[in-house]
Amino acid sequence: MEKWSIIFVCACFFITIACCSQDTEGGHEKWEYVLEDTGDVLQLALPLTAGLMTLINRDYKGTKKLAFSYGTTMALTYSLKHFTKKERPEGRKLYDSFPSGHTSSAFSGASFIQRRYGWSYGVPAYLLASIVAVSRTEAPDGYHDFWDVFAGAAIGIGSTYIFTKPYQKEQMSFGFSTYQNTYSLSFLYKF
C-alpha cells in the first residue's frame, strides 16, 4: 500500500464532508455523522492495514509484535475503562469514557505502521488516526473529551513502542572479495 493511496483516501473524505455539510434534524450537520462513521471504520482499518502490511512483507515477526502491542493496548484500555468509571460527556449516564477505545485502537495501528515501516507510511497513518480522535470529540454526541482521546492515543503509541522494533528486511548477508592474492569472506548478522 503506497502512501499516496492513503492520502487519496483522506482527500476523498474531506471532499465528502464538503459535499454533505447541510443541516439535518436534531441540529447536527451531515458532516458530523460522516465524521463519526469515518472514525468507526478507521479504528479497525488502521490495525488491519498494519496486519496486512506484515503479511504482504512476509514479516511474521512483525505480525507477532502487532498482536502483542494491539492486545496490550486493548487490555489496558478496557481495564482502565472498568476501573476509572468516568462518565461520558454527552450525558447518557454511561461510565466508560476514559480512555477512548476507538482512539487507542487507531493509534495502536498507526504507531505500529510508523515504528515498523518508517515515517513515509507513518505520517498518513497518524493523520488518519487523528481523524478518529477528532471524531470521538466532535461527532454529534461528543462521546469523549480531550483527556479521553489523549489517553487513548498515549496507550496505543506506548504499547506499540514497548513491543515493536523497526523492520529489517535482510538480517543476514554474506560477502566475498578479492584483492591481489588476498581473499576475504564476510558474514553480517543484524539483531
Secondary structure, DSSP 4 states (H G I P E B T S, - for coil): --HHHHHHHHHHHHHHHHHH--B-GGG-BHHHHHHHHHHHHHHHHHHHHHHHHHHHTT-HHHHHHHHHHHHHHHHHHHHHHHHH-PPPTTSS-----SS-HHHHHHHHHHHHHHHHH-HHHHHHHHHHHHHHHHHHHHSTT----HHHHHHHHHHHHHHHHHH-----S--EEEEEEEETTEEEEEEEE--
